[in-house]
Amino acid sequence: MKFLFNLGVLLLLIAALLIWVQLPWYGVLALVVVFAAWMAFSLRGRQAASVTGVGISTLRQRLGSSSVVVIGIAGVVGVLVALLAMGEGYSETLSKTGSEDTAIVLRGGSATEVSSVLSHDSIVVIEQAAGIARDKQGKPITSGEIVVAANLPVKGGGPDEEGSVQVRGVGEQAWALRPNAKIIAGRNFQPGMRELVVGQGAQRQFAGLQPGHDVKLGAQTWRVVGVFASGDAYDSEIWGDANVVADTYRRGSSRTSVFVKLTDAKALDTFKAALAGDPRLQVDVDTTVNYFSKQSEGMSKVMRVMGITVGSIMAIGAIFGALNTMFAAVAARAREIATLRAIGFRGVPVVVAVMVETMMLALLGGVVGGLLAWLIFNGWTASTLASGTTGQLAFTFKVTPVLLWEGLKWALAIGFVGGLFPALRAARLPVTTALREL
């Protein structure tokens, strides 16, 4: 019978946690309101409030053991929010790169720019397609671009320590296609020259990227002449003239991608139809904002899984800490609880009192952990590791209200699990046995 009871409690606990994970903030608020009304207007609720008040008043006497719960849960929430903030920052950096009224054209079947190759003839056809905006001189606003990976010394690393940076060869219309990219130091490169402008993120990661310095790309020496800021993924890149970059890496007249400015966001269908209807082309077209958002999906999922996995492992430890603390608290108050039950208090108020006490400690731990994560990690700059085809991407951790709310929900879930079984033990403890324990 006891086994069936414990099994039923476990199944109910699992169901409650699954519902809790999906519950929005207004759902939690509604539960709090209903619970407060129950404690204020029902007999058992008022009894629970009385028992809770007595338990809270003794927290000072149990400061050490209570701190174990708070610190343990604060650690779980802090680490969880920090890891999720890493994925949030990475995803946001890529998702805000590009816009709805600019499109990227890749060779058909290519998932990324570095795996795409477009011939010169294809580029000429693409630039004449319908739906492309034109400048004051009537020229289509397009930029045939080439992306390659290069190795450069890492700032603060050893003499032989290098990292991979993404080098982008761009056309003269590249800046019109990316109006948020601005030169913040030095000047722009001159077409036909081995000159570079570097993103501020790349400048933070790699040594020797100050204006006036020379760097080695391929077999050629290049001069850094400026620094630009765009506030997105382009900040991690180095830009140069597309023709010169192509010559350096022996790519001839081919390009990896073509960026185009559309007449408006609705012109994408017209542009795609024009390219799809041309038998000379086999290309894929998407808006730049969609393309870069898709690039973040895989890595963001990995970061989120990693955060939840690490958080879950730490949460198990925090739950055991809460269990030990609350079992000890129940044992220390066994005679008090038995006396309350002997004078007419039911088991439900006792269960609720122990649960509320644990949840309050958990809430405090969640607030502390979330606050520490926000103070330490919000805006923290990090970068991805380079792959074989792409360079490092600099991004900042983003501790959002949604992540803080998720951390609080984890804290309360840990408190719920950690307090439930001690609360049930207190409610089921035989009165006569409890009175004889002390």
Buried (B, 14 or more C-beta within 10 A) or exposed (E): EEEEEEEEEEEEBEEBEEEBEEBEEEEBEEEEEEBEEBBEEEEBBBBBBBBBEBBBEBBEEBEEBBBBBBBBBBBBBBBBBBBBBBBBBBBBBBBBBBBBBBBBBBBEEBEBBBEBBBBEEBBEBBBEBEBBBEEEEEEBBBBBBBBBBBBBBBBEEEEEEBBBBBBBBBBEBBBBBBEBBEBEBBEBBEEEEBBBBBBBBBBBBBBBBEBEBEBEBBEEEBBBBBBBBBBBBBBBBBBBBBBBBBBBBEBEBBBBBBBBBBBEEEBBEBBBBBBEEBEEBEBBBBBBBBBBBBBBEEBBEEBBEBBBEBBEEBBEEBBEBBBBBBBBBBBBBBEBBBBBBEEEBBBBBBBBBBBBBBBBBBBBBBBBBBBBBBEEBBEBEBBBEBEEBBBBBBBBBBBBEEBBBBBBBBBBBBBBBBBBBBBBBBBEBEEEEBBEEE
